[in-house]
């Protein structure tokens, strides 16, 4: 069984479109994250959620909106896609609880979603 | 904001060599993570450290909190160790992870 899964694995779309990436974890973890890896392979945190509540929201354009229907899912919606949004997006989870736990637990990563905006 | 520096950026070695990758950071942290990203793109967490030393198989990670420095060592390196190794730190609270730029390691047979 896959611990952290993401769909789709690849996403090719036109500028201006709206798209979603889904993430699910079956580890029973309390905290989930979205990371962006740019063309130079540099990783940066975008969001983290704990028990469906937003903990971290880095300086990400408000075109990006995470949604957590339950603590096992954290989906990423992107509106009005731009060329610069092309990247690999990784979902991750950790057991950590609350603000103090964020980032201080082993993180389990999904396989990544490769987004290409044309 | 924490600055995370890794060295070297690229490293090519022969099978069997002892490998060391270094990571330094600028501001006190609550935890440091070593991650491995394979050519296929998947990311695996190798270690999470807040003090001392951890060992898993041929991998050893150490951290010196006073010097704000960590090292990842690979003993008896093997071509399957070829990957990008990424250091990341957490300052505690709601800071999240700050990542280094990674070290691209190639082990030649």
Interface residues (C-beta under 8 A of the other chain):
Chain A: X33 X35 X40 X41 X42 X43 X44 X45 X48 X55 X56 X58 X88 X90 X92 X99 X100 X102 X103 X104 X105 X106 X107 X108 X109 X111 X112 X114
Chain B: X30 X31 X33 X35 X37 X41 X42 X43 X44 X45 X48 X50 X84 X86 X88 X90 X92 X93 X94 X95 X96 X97 X98 X99 X101 X102
